[in-house]
Amino acid sequence: MKPYIIQKISNFCLVIVAITFFAGCDGVDTSRGQKFTDSPGEGTIHISVDESFKPVIDSQIQVYESQHPKAHILAEYKSEAECFKDLDKDSTRMIIVTRGLTEKEDAYYTNKYVLKPKFGKLAYDAIALVLNNKTKDSLFTVDDIKLMMEGKSPYKYKVVLDGLNATSTVRYALDSILRGSPISKNVQAAKTSEGVIDYVASDAQSVGLVGISWLGDKDDADQLTFSKKVKIAAMMAPKYPDHPYVYPYMGNIALDKYPMIRPLWYILKENGSGLGSGFMGFLTSPSKGQLIFKRAYLLPARLSYEIRKMSVEEE
């Protein structure tokens, strides 16, 4: 073969390699050979979200899409277990749940997708005990809830959860309230957090467990409606005998006064800078997504706080 022909072939191969390389730097997931066409401000992705956090994540998506009109984040709200099943699908870019990945799960997804998933805390949520407006009792302890769930309590209330398995609230109740004790027939199941609120609102002999984001945002018309349907119980704060009963407000979460707290995590499956990374950056931004969590009565995980002692003098 003539030298100038060899040179042309070599130059052609270099061009092909260069095109492939730069394509991989601009929207191609080179780990799987799959191309995605989205960017932080444009495109469409699917995410799965723990249903307990629907109100606040709806707000996050609404603000993000208003700032990026060409971006579309399609969220499906479901149980935490179903969210993790979705993470195993190519079509789901991100999930938002109440725990991160275990070492085993991290290794599994890293091996399957040839990329290391990104995950981190977004905020801290309080699980509120909601009561019927006619209920006279208003002060409870975690042990009170435990005994009610075991069917051993002097209180005659039914405990209502957003399902009897697979949800993050149920997992919290089993792990952190019952702590291995069997669940009794005294526990009732609603299909959603909104269903828990409706159940308690219609039955004075019931109490329910829901995330505070369903009731905390006073600027949300739906939540104002929910907060009129039910009332929130004060829970005993074992570590603070000078303030024995507290409500699930952000300050009590920050000071670890409120006894039923859980974290909120994102888990992102994305190589390169796509819409998932853009939304993650928004959720973790102190000047953007973190303020939306704050407005919803969750404690933002990425903001710093200063605790000051204050005294009030009466004239």
N, C-alpha and C positions, 0 to 999 in steps of 0.2 A: 504494500500500500504506500502511496506517495506521501511524503512528509506533510505537505500542505493539507491533504485530506485528513490525516491523523490530527493535525492541529485544529481543524474545523470541528471534528468530532469531539475533541477534548473541550473546546470552547462551548459547544452545545451542551455537553454534560454539566459543565460548571454553571451554565445558565439555569438548567433544570434544578440543580441542587440549590442554587440561590433562591429560585422561586419557591421551592418547597420550604426552605428555611424561613423566609419572610412570611409566607402564608401561615406557618406554624406560630409566628409571633403575633399574628393579627386575626384572632378569632378561631383558630383551629386547636382542638384538644388533641395534641399529638400523642397523648398516651393511649387513646383508643382509635385514632384515625377519624374521629367524628368532628364535623365542622359545626360550630354554632355561630349564628349570625348576629347575636345580640351583643350589646355593649352596656356600660354602666347607665347610659341614658336612653337606650333604645332597644326594642325587641320584646319578646314574650317568654316568660318562664313559668313553670309550675312549682308551687311550694305546698307543703303539708304542714298544718299547724294544729297543735293541741287545742281542742275546742274550748277549753277553759279560758283561753286568751283571745277569743274572737273579737271582743269589742276593741281592745287596744291595738291588735294587729290590723284590724280593718282601718283604724285611724292612721296607723303608720303607712299603710299602702295608699290610702287616699291622699295623704300629704305628698308622698314620694311621687305618685303619678301626676299630681298637679304641678310638681316642679319639673317633671320629665314627661311631657305629653305623649311621647312616642314609646314610653315604657309601659308594659302591661304585666303585672304580677298576679297570676291566677292562683288564689289560695283555696285549698280545700281544708275544711275544719272537721276533725275526726278525733278518735281516741289516740292516746299516745302510742299504744301498740301498733295501730294502723299507720301512724306516721313513720315509725321505724320500718315497717314493711315497705312503705313507699320509697324510703331512702335506698332500698335495694333495686329500685327501678331506674332505668336510664332517663325517664321522662321527668323525674323529680329532682330539682336542683338543690333545694334546701328544705330542712324541716325545722320547726320551732317547738321545743319540748322542754320538760323539766329536768332533764339530765343530759350530761355529755356522753361521749363514747367511752366504753371500757377499753382497756389495752387490747383485748381480743377483737373487739369490734373495729377499733382503729386499724389494726393489722389486716383484718378481713377486707375492709374497703380500700385500703392502700394497695393490697394485692390485686383485688378485682378490677379496680379502675386505674391502677398504676398512677395514682396520685394520693397525696395525704389529705384527708378531709380537714377542713378548718372548723373549729368549734370553740365556743367561748360563752361566758355568761353575759346576758343582756340586762337583767333586772332581778329583783327579788319580789315575790308575790306573797301576800297573806291570804290564807284560806279563812273566809268569814263564816261564822255560824249565824244563819239567818232564821228569824222567828216570825211567826204569824203576828200581825199587828194587835191581836187580841190577847196574846200571851203575856201573862203577868211576870213570869220569870225573865230576868235579863242578865244575870251573872252566872257564868259557868266556868268549869275547869276542864282541862283535857281529860282528866279521869272521869268526869261526868259524861263526856261524849263516849268514852271507852265503855263504861258500864251500860249506857243506852244501846250501844251497838252489840253488846254481849247479851242484851235482854235481862240485865241484872239490876237496873237502876230503879230507885224510887220514883224518878221522873217517868211519866207514862208516854213520853214523846216517841214517835217513830223517827228514825234518822233517814233522811233522803239524800242519795248520792246520784251523780250523773252516770248511772250504770252500776253493775255489780262486778265488772271485771274490765281490764284492759285500759281504763282511763287513768290519768295521772292523779286525780283526786282519790280514786279508789285505791291506787297504789300507796298514796300517802297515808290514807286511813288504815290500811292493812299494816304498813311498815312502821309508821310513827305514832299511831294512836292505839291500835289493837296489839301491836308488837308480838304477833304470834298467836294471840287468842282467836278462837273461831268466831266468825261473824254469825249473827243470829237472824231469825226471821223478822226481827224488829226493824231491820234495815230495808228500805224500799228503794227502787230504782226508777229514776226518770231518764229520758233519752238524752237530754242536754242540760247545760247549766240553766238555761232559761226555763226548762221544764222543772228543775228543782225549785226555782223561785215561784213558778205558778202553782206547784204542788203545795208548798208551804203556805202560800197566800190563800189557798182554798181550804186548808185543813189546819185548824188550831191545835191539833194533837201531833203536829210534826215539826221537826227542825231540819235544816238542810245545810250542806257544806258547798260553798262556791268560791271561786277566786274573786278577790276584791275588785278586779277590773270590771266586773259586771255591775258594780254598784258605786264605784268611786268617782267617776268623772261627772261632775255637776254640770258640765257644758254639753253633755250628750243627752238628747231628748229621751231616748230609749231607757237610759240608765236612771233618769229622773223618774220615769214611769215605774221601773223596777223597784227603786228605793221607796216609792209610795206603797207598793204592794206588801213589802215586808220590812222588818227592822233588823238591825244588826246587834248581836249580843256582845257584851264585854267579857273578855276572857281573863282568867287569873294569870298574873305575871309572877311566877315563883321566885325570880331573881330580884324582884323589886318590892319588898314588903311595904315600903312607904307609898307605893302606888299599886295596890294589890290587883285591881282590875283595869284592863286597858282595851281599847278598840283597835281594829286592824288598820291603823293609819300609818303613813310613811315614817313619821318620827319614831313610832313604836317598833317598826321593822328595823330601822337604822340602829336603834339602841338595844335591839334584841329583847325588847320587853314582851312583844306579842309572841305567844308560844307556838303558833302554827305558821311557819314560814317555809317557802320553797323557792329555789332559783329557777330562772327561765333562761334557756340556752338556745343558741342557733347552731346548726350543723350544716355546713356548706360543702357541696361536692362540685368543685369547679376549678379547672386549670385556666390560667389567663385572667384577663380583666373583663368579665362579662357582667350581665345584669344582676346576677346573684351577688357578686362582689360589691357592686354599686349599692344594692339594697342593704347588704351587711354593713357597709361603711356608714350608711345613713342611720341604721338602727343603733350603732355604737357611737355615733357622733355626739359629743357633749352639747352642741348647739342645735341639734336637730332631733333625732329619734329618742335620745335619752330624756329630753324635755317632755316628749309625748308620754313616755312611761311615767314620768313624774306627775303629769296632769291626771293620769289614770289611777293614781294612788299607789303605784308600784314604786319600789325603791330602785332607781337607776344604778346599775353596777359599774358604770364608767364615769360617774361624777364623784368629786371629792366633797366632803362635808366638814364643817367646823361646828363643834358642839360648844355652846357658850352657856354658862350659868347665869341666870338672871334672877333678880329679886324685885318684887313690887312693893313699894311703900305706900301705905294708905295715909291720907291726910287726916 
